[in-house]
Amino acid sequence: MIIDILTVLIAVLVCLYASYSDLKKGIIPNRITFPVIGAGLGINALKAYLLEDPWLFIYTAIFTAGIFALGYILWRMGAWAGGDVKLFTAVTALLPFQPHIIDYKFMGINFPVTALYPFPLTVIINSILSLLPFLLIFVFFIIYTSRRELMDEFMEPLKQYRANMLLSLVITSAVTLSFIVIDFLPFQIIILTLLVIYLLTMAISKLPPRLKAIVVSAVLVYSLYRNFELTVSGVVILWVSITIIQLIRKLLTSVAREALQDTVKVSELREGMILAHSLYRRGDDYYFDDASFLDRFRTAARTGDVSSLTYRGEPVVSAMAAGLREEEIETLRGLVSEGKIRDEFRVRRGMPFAPAIFIGLMISLLVGDLAMLLSRVLDVIF
């Protein structure tokens, strides 16, 4: 239907422009999202009239209000920025249902894969799943263009190629031994096999260097004798995979933390900036909580004080995605002038989410719901 093609075209163009604006200026303009929300409701009202199906518009209005309410809750929690909420609402108003503009079949699965829940939730799920690869590209772009000093830390896994090769040989030996062990068991399940591989890997890794070399060499010779090509390809794939995983881990942890944060003084704080850590008060002391949940758990286990897991103090200024308000900046200025906190603040660079929404929308239109697709693939495998 022409109306379906029109709404898809508008949604794609709006998300594409929002992605450009979010990347360049860090904002998604209201002059784009608000008119599109109205246009989406109007177009679907016209479609409902032409099809003589008032429920089509009623569901459109309900889905649009529901997605806005969900987004508002996430905005209040600090998970989404206001522009992201309005962009998702605009996409919902335009495309409340899965548009049927393309149909194909691959490996026995009909595409695009549809879900039982409304299409806007499919877009949200796909957008969240698309965030990881986009984040990797975004962080690497920042490192390459403006934070070149972080490149050495990022490339550290490549310098550890010998250690990664040794680990891949250990894992290969553990896999070979696990299959030998599993053959003697009365039952074989994949979880048990993975557990045995893990335990053998840990056991071999803990061996003294000379004994480890003897064990790994002996098992590898046996594995090469049994299946030369599979063993060699397995070692190479493991080696490459371990290196890639370590590179991704670097991008998502220490490197990302430095690349996506800046240090500024209180005079440089502006409305909308996002603090890297929330400010809390305990008695007369103020502090920024930069400890992760794992850090707090370790502290609680070491000290026996479990209150640190749930209570961090009275919140003063939060690190929400909505950013700082003017009154919060005034509070920080006052605390700095009184000498209660240092004139040094870690602020996060705004992570543009609109490109992930655009990617999620395109996946939803061409492939379908990734969660449902994964479920069907697992059904085929198992």
N, C-alpha and C positions, 0 to 999 in steps of 0.2 A: 504494500500500500504506500502511496506517495507520502502520506503524513508520517509513516514510520521512518522512511528514508530522510524526510526533512528533520524530524526530531533527532535522529542519530547524527546527521550532519551538523546540526547546531550544537549538540552535546560535545562532539569531537572537537569542533572549532573553538568552543568556549574553553574546554579543558586545555587545549593546545595553547591558547592565548594566556590563560591563567598560569600555565607552567612557565611560559616565557617571562611573564611579569613577576612571578614568585622567585625565579632564578635571578633576574636582573635587579629587581627593586625590593624583594622580600615581602611583597604584599599581593593580595588578590583583590583587585578593585571592586568596591560595592557597585559601581556603575555598570559592571558586567553581570554580577551574580543576581542582584535584585530584579533587573528587567527580565533576565532569563527565567527566574522562578515564575514571574507573572506570565511570561510567554508560554512556558511549559504548561501551566494550568489552563491557559486560554486555548492552546492547541488541543489538549486532551479533552477539554470541554466541547470543542468543535467536533472532535472525533466521536465522542459519546453521542452527540446530537445526530451526526451523519449515520451512525450505526444503530441509533435508537436504543442505546444501552446506557442509561444513566448511572448504573453501577460502575462503569468504567471510570467516570469522573469522580465518583464517590471514593473509590479505592485509590485513585490518584491523589486526592486530597488527604486521605488518611495516611497513605505511605509518606507523602511529603511532610506532613505534620509529625509523623512518627520519627522519620530520619532527622528532622530538625531537633526534635526533643532529645533523641539519643545523642546527637552532636552537641547540643547545649550542655547536657550532663557531662560529656567528656571534656568540653571546654571548661566547665566549672572545676573539673578535676585536674585541669592543666594538661590533659593529654593531646588536645587539638587546639589549634588557633582558630580565631573567629572566621577567617577567610576560608579555611578548610571546611568548616561546618556549612557555610553558605554555598560553597561549590558543590558539596555532596547533595545539599537540598535542591540546588538547581538541576543537577543530573537526575534526581528523583522525580522532580516535576516534569521533566522532559521524557524520561524513560521509566515509568513505574513498573512496566512489564518487560520481559525479555523480547526484544524486537527480532522478528524472523526475516532477516535480510540475507542470510547465508546459511546453507545446510550442506554438510558433507559427512562422509563416513571414513574412519581411519582405524585399522586394526580391530574392526568389529564394534567400534564405539561411535555413536552418533554425535556429531558436533554441530553447534556449540552445546556443551553439557549444561543442562538446566537443573536447578535446585528446587526443592519444595517451598523454600522461603522466597520472599519477593526479590526481584532482580536488583534493586538498590543494595541489598545486603550482599549480593554476589559481588557488586562493584567494590564495596567496602572491604570485603575479605580479600579479593584479588589485589586491591591497592595496598593493603597491609603486607601481603606476601611479596608484592613488588618492591616494597620499601628497602629490603635488604640489598638486592643488587644495585638499586639506585644509590643507596647510601655508600656502598663500596666505591662506585664511580665518582660520587660527589666528593668523598674524602680524599681519594687519590688526586682529583683535579685540584683541590685546595693545596695539597702537599706539593704538587708539581708546579703550581703557579705562584704561590705566595709563602709556603712554608717548606722550602727546600731543605732546611736543616733537619727535618724529620725523615728525609729520604733514607738516610743511613739506618735509622732504627727500623723503618719499614722493610728494608732490604736485608735485615739481619738473618731471617730464615734461609735466604739463598746462600749466605756465608756459612751456614751450618749444614751444608750438604752432606758432609761426612757423617755427622750424627744422625741425620735423617735417613741416610742409606743404611746405617747400622740398625736403626729402629725398624726399617722395612724388612731387613734380613731376619731380625728377631721375630717379627710378626709372621713372616712367611714360615719360619721354623715352627712357631706355635700353631699355625694353621695345619701344617703337615702332621705334627704330632697329635693334634686334636682329632683329625680324621682317623688316625690309627687307633686312638683311644675309643672313639665313638663306635667303631666297628665291633668292639667287644661288648657294648652295652645292649641290653635286650630291647631298648626303644631308642628312637632317634627323633628329636625335635629341634627346631632351629634355635630356640632360646637356649637349650642346653648346650648346643654346639658353640654358640657365641660366648656363653659363660666359660666353657672350657678353654676357648681361644684366649679370652681375657686373662684367666688365671694362669695359663701357661706363659703368656707374654710377660706378665708381671713376675712370674717365677724365674724365667730365663734372664730378664733384665736385672734381677737382684743377684745373679751369680757373679763370682769374682771374674775379672776380665779374661784371664787365661782359660778358665773353665767355660766361660760363656763362648769364647772363640771356638773351643773344641766342640761344644754341643751344637752351636749354630752351623759350623762347617760340616759336621757329620750329617745333620738332618738335611742340609741343603744338597749335599752330594746324593743322598738317597732320593730327595725330591726331584733333582735334575735327572737322575737315572730313570725314575718312574715317568716323568713327563717334562721334558726339557723346555719346550716352548711355553707351556702353561706356567712353569716356575719362573722363567726369565720375565715373561710379560707381567706376571703377578708382582714381582719385585719392583719392576719399573713403575707400574701403576701405583703401587703403594708409596714409593719414593716421591713421585710427582704429587700424589694426593696429600701426603703429609706436608710437603712444602707449601702447597696451595692453602691448605687448612691453616697453617701457621701464618701465612701472609694475610689471610682473611681475619684471623684472630688479632693480628697486630693492627689491622685497619679498624677493627671494631672496638679495641680496648685502648691501650696507651696512646697509639698514634692518633686515633679518632678523638680522644679526649683533648689532646693538645691542639689538633688541627681545627676542631670545632669550638674552641674556647679562646677568649682573649682576656687579658688583664687590664682593667681600666681603673681610674680614680673616680671618686664620687662626683667630681665636677664634670666628668665625661658621661655620666649616666643619663640616659634619655628614656622617655616614656616608651614602653613597648619592648625595651631590652629585656632579655631573659637571664636571670641569675643562674649560674651553674649549680649552686647549692642553696638550699633554704636556710634562713637565719632563724635560730632559736634562742630562747632565753631560759636560763635556769638560775633562779634567784637574781643576783645582780650581774651574772656572767652572760655574755652574748657570744655565740659561736655559730659558724657555718658548718653544717653537718655534711661532710664529704665522704662519710663512711658508707660502704655498701651494706646490704643486708647480710652478706656473708661475713663481712668484717665485724658487724655487730653480733652475729651468731658466735663467732670465734671468741669475742670478748666476753659474751655471756657464759660460754662454756668454760673459759679460763677463770673468770671471777665468781661464777655462780650467781650473778645478778641478772635474772631474766627480764627485769624491767626495761633494760636498754633495748630489747627487741620491739617493744610497743610504745614506750614513752621516751621521746627525745628532748622534751622541754616544751615550753610555750611557744608556738609559732609566731614569729614577728613579721617576716617577709618570706613569701613562698616562691619557689622556682617554677612557676606555672608557665605553660606555653603561651598564655594570653599576654605575658610580659608585665613589666613594672608599671604601676600607676604613679601618678605625680605625688600623691600623698605618701606612697611607700618610699619614693626617692627622698622626700623631705625627712622621713623617719631615719633613713640611712645617713643623711647629712647631719642630722642632730646627733646621732650616735657617734659619728666620726669627730664632730666638734667637741663632744664631751670626752673623747678619748676611750670610749668603751669598745670600739672596733677599729681595726686598721683601715687606712684609706687605700684599700686594695681590694678590688672585687673581680671575681672570675665570672664572665658573662658568656653565654652560649651564642654562637652564631646561629641565626635562625635556620633551621633545617627545612628547606622548601619541600612541602608535601604534595603540592599540586602536580609535579611531574609523576609522582607515584600514582596519583588519582588518574591521570591521563593514561598511564600504562595499564592500570587496573581496568579502566573502561575498555581499552582496546582488547585486552585479553578476554574480558567478559563478552564482548561482541563477537570475537572471532573464535575463541576456544571454549568459553563458558566458565562455569564455576570450578576453580582449581581444587577446592576441597572435595567436591563431588567427584571430580575426575580422579583424584588420588584414591578415593574410596572405591571407585569402579576398577582401577588398575590393581589395587590390592585384592579385590574379589577375583580378578582373573588369575593373579599369581597364586593365591592360596585357595 
